[in-house]
Amino acid sequence: MINTGSKTVLIGNDRQRSILEMLDQQQKVKVTDLSKHFNVTDETIRRDLETLEQSNFLIRVHGGAMKPQHEGFELPMMERDSEHFQEKQAIAREALSIIEEGDIIALDASTTCLHLARAIQHESLTVITNSISVTVELANKSPHIQVILTGGYLRRESMSLVDFSTDKIIDDYHINKFFLSCSAVDLNWGLSESHEMQTNTKLRMSEIADELILLADRSKFQKKSLVHLLPLNKVNTIITDPKISQKIATDFETRVGLFKIAHE
């Protein structure tokens, strides 16, 4: 990041990450608008868009770029962890208040659940997860936190274990509370994911859990991703960040048992 008088120029990955965040909000961006915003040449922006398109993060169109209609791609784990960082922390703190000592909980491989794992200070829990990152995080917590890691193949993008036979691994377990996130959530379509392999473990965990708690920042709402996961009526509680729009909050409050907005 370079300061140039009254403007700040973002370089390399910082600028490209910001372009993706703008696409998240606007769905389409123009080269001329981006070059003015970042104080760089049109050619620099075109190179950024080309790089992002090669990684399937966007689709270049005449004069700019647009976001794929269905999100069939996924940012690497470290990149996603840094997105909406403060919002995820707020959601994790709110979710933490739901967990009681002695609970048997499940955490999916989302970065929001990773934030929840980091926030856990309980002395005694059983945690079932398919996330390598969550497992490593909890390994440094109380020795009375028992972690059960599901089997499967390593999916490096999400540092998770996935397998279509996961249901056989967790069939004998019971879960009090299943905390999960997803790529997108829509009033009618419900929860959806960008990859089919991500859905199998979540579906099985949802079937053996007493309560489903969706952790989703505002960027996930009113969107559809590639693979349908669950209808909205299967979710007991949604926890989102304080910057969610009032209209979206009102719409979803009527469709789930409890819609909680985290504190700043």
Phi, psi and omega in degrees: 000128184235130176273129178233079180068243184274354183240155176245127179259124176267138183240153174059227186296330179300314181293316181296322177296321179294323177299317179295322178294322176294320176298325179301324182271323191254343182071336179211141179227154179251145179301315183296321178293320181292320181295323177290318182297318184264358179060047177226173181282160176301323182295322177298317179296319179299321177295320176300314181295323178296317178298316181292324178293322179298334178265009178066026179275340181203174175239122178285137175231172182302120177084003182175218182205158177226159179279139176303141184297320175244130187279086180270015179232170183212129176295150176303157185307312183295324178293315181293327180298328182275347180284137177048043188302310182294323179297318179294324177296318179296317178297317180298319180297320179293317180296327181301327182290345180274336185279131179248154177304135179088356180297151168253110184240160173238140177236130177280188185265020179285157178290333177293320176290332174295319176298321178296317178301319179296329185276344184298129177235010182294156180269327187222113178211159164244126183238122175256129183208157171251014183259123174296317183296318178296318180300314180297318180299315183286340178297338180264007180265198180304139178294348179268006171269110180272127181248127177248114182261122179292155179276184177133191179265146180284125172255106191294327182301324182246003184050048183232161175259126183230146180188139179290350179257014182301328182302329179290331183286321187253010181304326186271002182262156173238138183241130174287309186222127178251114177263126182216161170233186181199172180286326184203154176219129185231146182305318184263319183282336182081215182269140178218160184234161181276343181221137182299323183296339179284339189277331189299309180296319181296320179297315182293319178297323180295330181286332183255007181260143175289326188218135178250124179241114180271126176254112186214122175284171189299337182291346184272344191277152179058040178224159175233137175250190194291316189242126179293136181252297184213147171288155184297329183289355175275348183268129179276320184220139170244131174243127180228181186269165185294345184268008177298143181289149182297324180296313180297317179301315180297317180299317185280334179300330182276354187247349180232161182299317182215127178243110186250133175255121183294156176278156177303000000 
